Amino acid sequence: MTPIAARSWLFAPGDSARKMAKAADGPADIVLIDLEDAVTPENKPLARQMVHDFLKATPQHRARLWVRINPLDGPHTLSDLAAIMPAHPGGIMLPKVYGRADVETLDHYLSAFEAAHGIALGSTPVIVLITETAEAMFHTGNYKGAPRVVALTWGAEDLADSIGAASNRNPDGSYAFTYELARSLTLLGAATAKVPAIETIQADFRDLDALKVRAEMVRRNGYRGMLAIHPAQVDVINAAFTPSAEEIAAAQTIVDLFAANPGVGAIAHNGGMVDRPYLARAETLLRQAGV
């Protein structure tokens, strides 16, 4: 399955028709309709029906309307899938995995529901939250070739719960070491699997300046998109993960320089030397920009 190119992934609670509609009508590349943390246990049956009905009623947005189902180690997963798969969601987010085996189990479930509802087998893509349990941290590099996986992302709140931490932050507000490790392992795991790494949420949705700084930082580090919890965050995320005109021009200059000097491994440029890794990064940026 082809890795997905999506910058912003906006959560919307599955028990709010208003918030689902607002998210779908906005500029988010992917809308993640949530049946897990945003919905209380007593509201899950109603939310499943609401999500099914919403997907059916908005075929024009179907490809970008994904659903975060409940984790496989709980009682809700099959009920979630039984409700939403007839409406053919654009994709699935799988939370709180313990490793690749959970993805393979989900693949079997999805194949059965696709066959039952006339959906092309294997056509429902999956993004996986790969750091929300302590055990999963030891398996972040095991998703290469995993069925249906088109992106990997990480979470810090559930990981803190999993290991019994009082907080996941340092006194200055930055992530503590274990959670920075989770971010790094997700990036490395995604690179190994050859799929995009998607940054976790910023809970303070009002601080858009901090969001901009963070989104630009993780993009420089290799992330290709970010989760959002509020529509106000989407434009900032989209801008941060879109190459600027200056970046595109600089990358094109490097590509053109090597094209004009075939067979050369390193070339003088702007007072320094650029070699093949510079060329590879320039070509990657141009592909991201659609050039």
N, C-alpha and C positions, 0 to 999 in steps of 0.2 A: 504494500500500500504506500502511496506517495506521501512523504512528509508534508505537513500542512504549513502554509505561510499565513500566519495570523498574528497580528501585533497585540490586539486588545481582546481579553476574554472576560466579559462582564457577567457576574452572577446576578440572578434574579430569582426571588423565592417562588417556588411552584404553587404556593397557596395564595398568590396575589395576582389576579388578572391584570390589574392596573400596572404593576411593576413589570410584569412580563411584556405587556404591550409597549410600555415606554422603552424598555431595553431593546426590543425588536425594531422599533422605529428609529433608534438612535444609530450612531456611527460605529458601534463596536463591531469588530470583525467577527467575533463569535459571542453568542449569548449562551451562558451556562445556566439553564433553568435548574434550580436546586430542589431536590427531594430529600437531601440529607440534613445538614446542620441547620438550614433556615426553616425547617418544618418540624414542628413538634410531633411526637409519636401519634398523638390522638388525631392530628390533622393530616397524616400521611394518606389515608384512603381518599379523602376529598382532594388533596393536592394531586394525586395521581390522575384522577379524573379530569381535573382542571388542566393539567399539562397535556393530557391526551387531546382534550377539546381544543386547546390553544394551538397545538401543532397542526391539527386537522384544519383549523380555521385560517391558518397563515401559510399556505403553500408557497407563497412568494418569498418567504424567509426561511423555508425549511432547512436548506443546506447549512445555514449558520445558527440554527437553533439546536443546541446540544443539551443533554440532560446529565446532571450529576446524580447518579443513583446512590443508594445506600451501600455500605461495605458488605463484602461477601461473608464476613464472620458474624453478621447479624441476621435478623429474621425477615428483612424487608426486600432483599435484592430481587428475588423472583417475582414478587408482587409488583415491584417497580417496572420490571421489564415486561411483564404480562400486560400492564396498563399502557405503557408508552410505545412499545414496538409496533403495534398495529397502526400507529400514526406516523411511523417512519421518521424518527428524529435524525438530525444531521450527524450526530455523533454522541458518544458516551464519555463521561468522566468517571473513572473508577477511583474511589478514595480508599485510604487506610489499607493499602495492600501490605502483604508480608513478603512478597517476592514475585518472580515471574510466573510461578504456578497459578497465582490468582488471575493473571491476565489470560492464561491458557484456559482456565475454567470459564471466565467470562466469554471467551471466544466460542466455546462449546454452547453456552447458553444463547448467545446472539445468533449463532448459526441455526439453532433450532427455531428461534422466533422468526428469523428471516425466512426460513423455509415455510413456516406456517402461514406467513402473511404476504407471500409473493414478493419479497424483497430479495434483490440479488445477493447470493451468498457471499459473505466476506466484505460487503460494501459499507458496513457501519464502522466508522473509524473510532479510535479510542485515545484519550489522553489519560495518563496515569499519574496520580499523586504518589510519589515513590519514597517519601521520607516521613510519613505520618506515624509510623510505628518503629520502635527501636530495632526490631528484627529486620525491617526493610532496609535500614541503613547499611546492612552488610551485603545487600544484593543490588545496589544501584547500578552496577555495571553489567547486569545480566539480561538486559532487554533487547540486545541485538537480535534482529529477526523475529522478535515476539509478534504474534499475530495481531493485526489491526492497529498496532501502536503507531501514531503519527506525531506525538509530542510527549514530553515528560515535564512534570512540574513538581514543586515541593511545597511542604507546609511546615510551619514552625509551631503553631499552637497545639495541634494534636500530638506532635512529637514531644513537646514539653509534658503533656499529660501522660504520654506513654512511659516516659522515664521518671516521672514523679518530681519534676522540677518545679520550684516555686515560681520561677520566671524564666523567660528565654532571652532576657535583655541584660546588658551591662548597665552600671549606674548612669552612664552617659546616654543611654537609649539605644545604642548599637546592639546588634545581635551578639549573644555570647558565642564562645568558640564552637560548641556543638552544632549550633544552627548555621553558622558560617560554613562549617564542614558540610552540613546538609546541602547548602546552596552550591558548594563546589562539587560535591559528589553528583548532584543532579546534572550540572553542566558537563562533567566528565562522562556520566552515564549516557546523556543525550548524544554527545559526540560519538561515543562508542556505538550507539544504536543508529547513528546517522539520522536523527530526528531533531527538531528544534527543542531547546530548553526554554521553558516559560517561567518567569519570575513569580514568586508568591505575592500575596496581597499586601497593600499598605492599609492598615486598619484606620488610620486617621485620614479620612477622605477629604477633610477640609484643608489640609496642608498641601496644596498643590505644588508649592515651590519645592518642598521636600520630595514630593513624588517625582518631579522633573529631575532633580539631582540623582535620585536613586535609579530611576528608569534609564537615564543616560549612562550611569555608571555600569549597570549590569549589561547593557547593550555593548559597551566597550569590552566587557569581559567575555562576551560570547552569547549572551541570552538573546532570544529573538522575539520575545513578547512578554506580556505581564498580565496577571489576573487583576481584576478590578471588582470593587464591591459597591461602587456608586457611579451613576452616569457621568458625574462631573469629572471623574478621573480619566475617562476614555480619550478625550481629545489630547490630553497631556501625554498619555501612553502612546497613542498613534503617532504623535509628532516625534517623540523620543526615539521610536523604533523605525522611523522613516529616514533613510539617508538624505542628508542635505545636498543642495546643489553644489556646494563647495566640496563635500566628500565625494560626490559622483565625479566631479571634474578632476579631482586629484587621483582618483582610482583610474579614470580613463587615461590620464597622462601616463601612469605606470604601465597600463596594458599596451598603450600605443608605443611606448619606449621599448618594451620587449619585442613587440611585433616588428619594429624597425630594426631590431638587432637579433635575429634568430640565432639560436644556438649559444647565446651568451648567458652565463650563469649569474653574473652580477654586473650592474651598470651604475656609473656615477650619476647622482641625481640630487639637486638642491644642496650641494655641498657635502653629501655623504654617499653611501653606497646602498643600493637596493638589490636584493637577490630574489630567488624564486619564491620564498615564503611571502614576500611583499606582493609579488604577482598573484599568488593564490588568494591572498586576502582581498586584493583589488578586484579580482574576478568574482569572488563571493559577494562583495558589496554591490557590484553592478547587477548580479543576478537578483539580489534582494530588491534592488531598485527597479527591476524590470527593464534594464537597459540592454 
